[in-house]
Amino acid sequence: MEFRDRIETLEQFREVMRPPSRLVTDKEFDVFDDECREFIARSPFVLVASTDGFGKIDISPKGDEPGFVRVLDDHTLVVPDRFGNHRTDTFLNVLEHPYVGLIFLVPGHKNTLRLRGQAEIVRDLDVRERLSAGGSVPDLVLAVHLTTGYFHCGKCIIRSDLWSREREERSADDRLLARAMVRHGRLDLTVEAMHDIIADDERTRLY
């Protein structure tokens, strides 16, 4: 689709969107303070954005029991790598371009925590053992050294009514992933067979 009315310069942009106030710009922090540590400890879900440095951007969801992401010191947190699909897009991107962004969510909480930092892939045994779950020690850990962060106001959560809808409504079609994989992968499988494979993987390969 070709659009006719586009904004292409900062001047055009500022004609529509005024600059943020100091209440917004001054709320950034560069150390993990008590409020930040508490939010991360309560969060069971984080989105990690990365790029290969050439315009290819990826956003990967990570989740486990609250506290699965650990703050090690005032500037460093670690994210364990749990079993997944072996695409490892985030890790491959970090090898090329180490800068990442993270958004932490806490169910029922209207605010989110946004962080930026420089990442590296680490295998220190003592760190990996601290991040074990279900009797499994992760092979890889994403360490993020904080650059800046801030708490994001809850308007998007309020507007989306994210936490108050019934779970059945949000997941009405539990075969959507199976349908998508069969279609996109042009697989010689039925949707039901693919769904059974996914369900078995979820039962047996969480840790």
N, C-alpha and C positions, 0 to 999 in steps of 0.2 A: 504494500500500500504506500502510495506517495502522498505526503502531507504538504499542504500549501502554506501554512502559517507556522514557521519554525523559529525558535530562538537559537541564534548562532554566536552571539557575543555576550560578554559580561554586562555590557551596557544595556542591551535588550533585556537580559535577565533581571537586572535591578529595577527596570521600569515596572516589572510585575511583582517581584519579590524583594521586600526591604531587607537590609542586613539584620542579623539576629541581635538581640539585646545582650548586655553584659551578663545578665542573669543566666543566659544560655552559654555564652562563650567562656565565661569564667568558671564554669562548674567542672571543667576537665581536671583530671588528676593524673599523676605519673608514678604513684606508689599504691600498693594494695593496702588501703586503710581498713579499719574495723568494719565499716559498712559494706565495703566491697568484698571482703573476706566472708562476711556473713551471707551475702547474697549467693556467692559461688558455692558455699557449703550447703545451701538449701536447694541449689539448682540440679535437676536431673537431666537437663537438656541444654546443649549449646550448639550453635551453628558456627562453623569455621569457614571463612572465606579466604581463598588463596588464588594466586595467579602465577602463570609461568613467566611473566614479565614481558610477554609479547601479545597481550590482549586476550588470552584465553583464561577466563575466570571460572572458578568452581566454588560452590558452596556446599559443604558437607555437614549433615546432621550427626551429632554424637550424643548418646544418651546412656544412662545407667542410674543406679540408685543415687539419691542426693549426696553430694560430696565426692562423687567419682573423679571430679577435677580437683586437684590439690594445689593450694598456694604454698610454695616452698619458702619464699622470702618476700621482701617488700617489692620485688620487681619480677619474680618468676613464678609461673604456674605450669603444671604439667597435665596433659590429657592422655590417658591410656588408649591404646589401639585395641579395641575388641574385635572379635571375629566379624567379618563383613564379606564383601563380594570380591575382594582382592584387586579392585581397581587401583586403590591407593593414590587417587588423584591428588589429595592434599600433600602427601609425602613427596610425590614426584614434582609437584609445583614448588615446594619448599626447597628442594635441591637446586632448582633453577632460580628462584626468587623468594627469599625467606620472609617477606613481609605478609602478615596475615591480619584478618579482622575477626572478632568473635562477638556473638550476641548470646547472652545467657538469659534463659527464661525460668521462672518459678511458677508452677501451676497455681492458679488462683490469685497471683500477684499481677497487678496491672502495669507495673514498670518493668523495664528490661535493662540489662547492663551491657554496654558496648565497649569493647576493648580493641586497641590496635597494638601490634608488637612485631618483634622479629623472632622467627621460629627456627628451631633446629630439631633434628631427629636424634634421640639419645637412647642408649641401652644400658645405662648404669644399673647394675643388678639391684642395689639397695632401693633405687627409685622405682624400678619395675615391681619389686616385691611389695612396696608400700601401696601400689595401685592394683594389686591382685584382687580378683573377685571370682566367686564360684569355684575356688580351688585352682584357678588358672592365672598364671603370671603373664602379662602382656609381653610380646616379643619386642614391640616398639613403643616409644613414648614421644609425643610431640611436646617439646618444651617451648614456652612462649615468654619472651622477655618484654615486659610492658613498656610501651612508648607513651601512650595516653589512653584515657578511658573516661567514660561518664555514664551516669544513669539517664536513661531515656524516659521521658514522660509517658503516661499510659494511654494517650488518646487513641493510638492504633488498636490497643487491646480492648479498650472500651467500645470503640466503633465496631470492631469485629465480633464483639460478644464472645470472645474466644473461649473463656473458661466456663461459661454458664450454659452452653448448649448440651443437650444429652449426647452421650458418647455414641449411641446408636445412630443418631442423626448425622454425626460427623463421619461415621464409617459405615454408611448404608450399604456400600458395595465393597465387600471384603475380597472380591475377586478382581478388582481393578488392576492390581499389579500383575496378576497372572494374565489377564487379557492383554495388557500392554506388552508384556514380555513375549507372548506368542506372536502378537502382531508385529512389533518392532524388530524382533529377532527372526521373523519368518520361520518360526520353529515348527517342526513336524510333530507337534504335541497338541492335545486338546487343552482347553482352558482348565478343565478339572484336573488333568494330570499335572499341569504346571502349578496349579494351586496346591496340590498335595505335596509337591516338591518344596514349595515355599514354606508350607506349614510345618513340614518335617524339619527343615533347616532352622526355623524359628524355635522349635522344641529342643533340638539337639545341639545347636551351635551358638548359643548365647555367649558361652565362655569356653 
